[in-house]
């Protein structure tokens, strides 16, 4: 059985999904791929929006998409280091 | 009322000792501040509580070492420098108040950095601040570094038990050596504290190895942090 993901892993997974979808994804597929309940998903998404890791944009038809910000890309780049640091010091 | 003889007699300015203390202080502070600032980016990105406790612990250690040096300074060179302007007998206890508060909190925070997931309480931080303040006030009013040493030794035992239980529960055998590094860090801080006590253990022959080992412990942590914060 796969172990429960911690907060940071979930954040990483969501952002990775956005990046892998050409940095533009609608809320419904993002929810589906992230493997979370809709309640947890909206909590995480709000956190990502608050932290300015992702931003919501609307196309000409008024459809909502999510894209990564520069800060979000920076987080993805540094994630391996951060995870390594957390494991090294058992934080 | 007899005058408080907080510092032992015969503590005159010794340039060699002063140099050793100053170099030791600068190395420890530089390492602690390096750890604090190098992990800033990581903390800003994640707001991870464990990282927060970890970096704050080193900032507190740096501050505690500054006050430890101040305590040494007031006890050794203040006769030459401060006698005319400062009530010297009060400066030592005031330094001790800060040493007690900052170092107790540093020990708490470093312990919390590893156990925070199992110790989630709304007022946990307030409680830690309150305990640290209580201990430092007791030490301040009793004018005794020895009491601080004993109290922190009890905290060390508590920290060891908590960290041991945590590592046992987490079943992670990946980095068991960190537990040992933390224990040594706390232990050598306490030995550092005990050096503020009675004059008979102030011999350079005893102090220098303690300082060298303390620096080695900090350097080990420094390199581990450096590895992940390039």
HADDOCK unambig.tbl for C-alpha pairs under 7 A between the chains (distance, minus, plus):
assign (segid A and resid 75 and name CA) (segid B and resid 45 and name CA) 6.49 0.50 0.50
assign (segid A and resid 81 and name CA) (segid B and resid 228 and name CA) 5.30 0.50 0.50
assign (segid A and resid 82 and name CA) (segid B and resid 42 and name CA) 6.56 0.50 0.50
assign (segid A and resid 84 and name CA) (segid B and resid 228 and name CA) 6.77 0.50 0.50
assign (segid A and resid 85 and name CA) (segid B and resid 228 and name CA) 5.61 0.50 0.50
assign (segid A and resid 88 and name CA) (segid B and resid 175 and name CA) 6.12 0.50 0.50
assign (segid A and resid 89 and name CA) (segid B and resid 178 and name CA) 6.46 0.50 0.50
assign (segid A and resid 90 and name CA) (segid B and resid 114 and name CA) 5.67 0.50 0.50
assign (segid A and resid 91 and name CA) (segid B and resid 50 and name CA) 4.75 0.50 0.50
assign (segid A and resid 91 and name CA) (segid B and resid 51 and name CA) 6.55 0.50 0.50
assign (segid A and resid 91 and name CA) (segid B and resid 113 and name CA) 5.41 0.50 0.50
assign (segid A and resid 91 and name CA) (segid B and resid 114 and name CA) 4.74 0.50 0.50
